[in-house]
Amino acid sequence: MKKKENELIDAIVAGMQEQKAKRIVVVDMTKIEAPCRYFVICEGTSSTQVGAIADTMRDYVRINLKQKPFAIDGYNNAEWIAMDYGEAIVHIFRHETREFYDIEHLWNDAEIEYVPDLD
């Protein structure tokens, strides 16, 4: 992973952890053909927490790296919020929605890093 990408992924994860996001994974798709280089995926226990994770993570990246997402979608119902940072696409789910779509396993050849929950 390039240093700049490393910084982005680290900031995304740290921002998620500030709102106690659960089951954070980083899907490294740099060695396969995929829509981006990384997915960073996590979940919250409610729509309110999903929105809070997205807000805090977005602000954390903006403050620490001076970088904003190119696009955001999903705030209306906060079941699945997606943020496009170019090299990385962030997915913040409610637990049930994440289980249904199971996107971290769509690319079986990708490397998956599981980030331990903080609590």
C-alpha positions in Angstrom: 0.0 0.0 0.0 1.4 3.4 -0.9 2.0 5.9 2.0 -0.8 8.2 0.9 -3.3 5.3 0.6 -2.1 4.0 4.0 -2.8 7.4 5.6 -6.3 7.5 4.1 -7.1 4.0 5.2 -5.7 4.6 8.7 -7.7 7.8 9.0 -10.9 6.2 7.8 -10.5 3.4 10.3 -9.7 5.8 13.2 -12.7 7.9 12.3 -14.9 4.8 12.4 -13.5 3.8 15.7 -14.3 7.1 17.3 -18.0 6.2 17.0 -17.5 2.6 18.1 -18.0 1.1 14.7 -18.0 -2.8 14.8 -16.5 -5.4 12.6 -14.3 -3.1 10.6 -12.6 -4.7 7.6 -10.2 -3.4 5.0 -10.6 -5.2 1.6 -7.4 -4.8 -0.4 -8.2 -5.2 -4.1 -4.9 -3.8 -5.5 -4.0 -7.1 -7.0 -7.3 -7.8 -8.7 -9.5 -6.1 -11.2 -12.1 -4.1 -9.1 -13.9 -0.8 -9.1 -11.4 0.7 -6.6 -8.3 -0.2 -4.7 -9.9 -0.6 -1.2 -13.2 -1.1 0.5 -13.4 -0.2 4.1 -16.5 -1.7 5.7 -18.0 -1.4 9.2 -21.4 -1.6 10.9 -23.4 0.2 13.5 -26.3 -1.1 15.6 -28.8 1.5 14.5 -29.5 4.0 11.7 -28.6 6.7 14.2 -25.2 5.2 14.9 -24.6 4.5 11.2 -25.1 8.2 10.5 -22.9 9.2 13.4 -20.1 6.9 12.2 -20.3 8.4 8.7 -20.3 12.0 10.0 -17.4 11.4 12.4 -15.3 9.4 9.9 -15.9 12.1 7.2 -14.9 14.9 9.6 -11.9 12.9 10.8 -10.5 12.4 7.3 -11.3 16.1 6.4 -9.5 17.5 9.5 -6.5 15.2 9.4 -5.9 14.7 5.7 -7.7 17.7 4.2 -9.6 15.3 2.0 -13.3 15.1 1.2 -15.3 12.3 -0.4 -16.1 12.7 -4.1 -19.6 11.3 -3.4 -21.8 10.2 -0.6 -25.0 8.2 -0.7 -27.4 6.5 1.8 -28.0 9.2 4.4 -31.8 9.1 3.8 -32.4 5.9 5.6 -28.9 5.2 7.0 -29.1 1.5 6.4 -26.0 1.6 4.1 -24.0 4.8 3.7 -21.3 4.7 1.0 -18.6 7.3 0.6 -16.3 7.4 -2.4 -12.7 8.6 -1.7 -11.4 7.5 -5.1 -8.8 5.0 -4.0 -11.2 3.7 -1.3 -14.9 3.3 -1.0 -16.3 3.3 2.5 -19.4 1.2 3.4 -21.1 1.8 6.7 -24.0 -0.6 7.3 -26.6 -1.6 9.8 -25.9 -5.1 10.9 -28.8 -6.7 9.1 -28.1 -4.9 5.8 -24.4 -5.9 5.9 -25.3 -9.6 6.5 -27.7 -9.5 3.6 -25.3 -8.0 1.0 -22.0 -9.5 2.4 -20.0 -7.3 0.0 -16.6 -8.1 1.6 -16.8 -11.5 0.1 -17.7 -10.5 -3.5 -14.0 -10.5 -4.5 -12.7 -13.8 -3.2 -9.2 -13.1 -4.4 -8.9 -9.9 -2.4 -7.0 -9.7 0.8 -9.2 -9.0 3.9 -7.8 -7.4 7.0 -10.0 -7.6 10.1 -9.6 -4.7 12.5 -10.3 -5.7 16.1 -13.2 -3.9 17.8 -11.9 -1.4 20.4 -14.2 -2.6 23.2 
